Amino acid sequence: APPDGEMEEACAGLRVPFSTGTDWFAYDLSRVYVQAPGMRTTRDWLAALEQGKSFITNGPLLEFEVDGSPIGGALRLDKPGKVKVRASARGRIDFGLLEIVRNGEIVAKSESRKVGTIHAAVFSGELDLSGSAWLAARTPPPRPKGAVTNHPRSELGGLLFSHTSPIYVEVAGRPVFDPGAARSLLEEVRRAKATVEKTGTFADDHERGHVLEVYAAAIAALEKKLK
């Protein structure tokens, strides 16, 4: 599924590395790919994932940069202006479009075309930024359940998707922050905490308290941002 929750968190001013994967039964090809400077240990890969140098997919492979900054990077502009965006997608199955999103909204598209034995799309151009934003590249996400669609499917039958982690652009020292997204996320965390309190099963009270402390800290942080 498309990372709607992660989009909300990014709009609420949080830096969120996208990740995915299938469990042992491997019903689809959902994977997270990370660009790491070195792979001497597992920690190298995990550190790059924590920094958001990732893209998620069950098919297309993505590349993305903004003003030369790679996926997971951060840029600072003294004032509103243009940024240069380069992105590409490649896959064995036709994904249809490569999309560039700004704060969750599509701002540019490029159609896929057959190149040899694969399908590919490339975008290279400038985007105007009137304020701070997070930017990402993706292929079109699946429609909500119940929607009539002929959305392409992966080789194991899953609805095709791919999405990079964001690149963050801060303009005039003001980070991205959408109060509406923050309030929505706050309510979601509160509901999750209530569900854990009501139905969660733990080995002991210490374990239960530790988990609930994580939710309480998240709620306090969002409340502070909204103030």
Steps between C-alpha positions, in 0.01 A plus 500: 500500500617861453659648813213737593599497867858589418378790280298634792800476731724681249242781468494521880870590499640155576774341290383152413701228323271282287531125541304188411535125461312173492489250783623143470205394281615751230163566336649785294834656405484800739856611569696797634822597321762717666799690364778440751859632468638167616364157593759369743237417763123485537528822700617687189178406320280583802670838547424594138138389547469714814626798297222445244726402211237254383225423255226239529365291213353171385635552149635829356846621597522874576771767491442853629695815585427870563776754427743210516378386844413126511198328653485578873697821458416851622542834326474856625395798289533858625182596315234346273635389163556217257657161564626259235341156517620180333315168534467170320305175527574166334313172517414178318126578533354817352427732794353772278629819661783643705362767736673775700315595818537810717351480849287211375368676188598398145693786333657326198457181296688303236349212300678167480624358170646171386880498495629165384355239733395741777270797556657832602408860578724801564427847636747788492389855566459784748233546766398827663494493879313782668562345841655205678410157366581135485539351153487138385476288187253215457297296256120537531376344825215247509148642533303459825334163555182466300601746228464383141847493347725308263806580710809301392602205715833357603625161385340342809168678446532788748395853402812668363657784701828683556584813702821668616559638845483882493763759425435797730531863390492770768429854376595809704561293813140376525464119505201322348205503737130452422292544819213300349726203430648528850155500663391200291817311593454590867148353500629186328771451765247558779269236351790257467599556863141436612492176299826383657367580848179309431615195305879479527656183645833532682732280701477730803412853612852626430475397134154654473618824656799524268282472189247753630783742583595504130145602406488758779827656381369519142178667618694753708731582207208562262314710757812710545532554124135609478552757778 
